[in-house]
Amino acid sequence: MPSTFEEMKRDIETGWDVVLWSESYGWTDAATLTACAFFGCAQAYLGQQLIDLEKKVGKDFLEQVIRNKGQVIVGPGNLEMQFGDAYWSTYYDYWNPITRRREKITTDRYIRLYLRTRRRNSGGTENTISLQNNANTQWKGWYLDIDGNTGNVILWSRLGSGGYWKITEHGDGTVSLQNTANTQWKDWYLDIDGNTGKVILWPRLGSGGYWKITEHGDGTVSLQNNANTQWKDWYLDIDGNTGNVILWSRLGSGGYWKIT
């Protein structure tokens, strides 16, 4: 029976130097693990590897990381650390004759705890940019932005706080984009839903948060998603009828963005 284990593991580990893992637990234990946000609880699941890490970074810093579960905390020496939950499942893969596409039926769900570390800025150069769509539509010149109420990725007619993105280079022409607006989605990554292909924000840097950037002159670029899904190499684009931000299989006029 196939599972999403490797996909989950890749999403958590990509872009980080070291990841400590607990064992996998069934869904009946999910409430207990999601509530785990203090040192003693984390030690019960992570064991000796957490004690070894404590000797290197100090208990006070570790307690701060665990207490602020889900947040990236910066410590001494520009060390970034995050404690969180990760989920995976087993499923059946079948052909749905009604929708005429392959679909998944989940059979069992599992949860693990992780604690990951990296040196800050180890991924490469960072800058803050905005992106204006260049297609000759009624949304020409509109900015890639987020809805501050829902976190949805949208176009917006003027440059607001949600229109600023921290771009980080990861080598080989690949970048990630984090929204910098002071909302609950601050520092979330421009990503895709691996099941639907929808352009979304995601709290951590997963495989869908890597984009291949290609320059086309005059400050104009295109962005192709790099995740190993059916939408691999599809372009960040807009729907010319609705203005929705989408992925598109080929480079059309809506796939050109002006960096400002």
Beta strands, then each sheet from edge to edge (+ up, - down):
strand 1: 18-21
strand 2: 25-26
strand 3: 73-75
strand 4: 79-96
strand 5: 101-119
strand 6: 126-129
strand 7: 131-133
strand 8: 143-146
strand 9: 153-156
strand 10: 165-169
strand 11: 174-179
strand 12: 189-192
strand 13: 199-202
strand 14: 211-215
strand 15: 220-225
strand 16: 235-238
strand 17: 245-248
strand 18: 257-259
sheet 1: 1+ 5- 2+
sheet 2: 1+ 5- 4+ 3-
sheet 3: 6+ 10- 11+ 14- 15+ 18- 7+
sheet 4: 8+ 9-
sheet 5: 12+ 13-
sheet 6: 16+ 17-
end
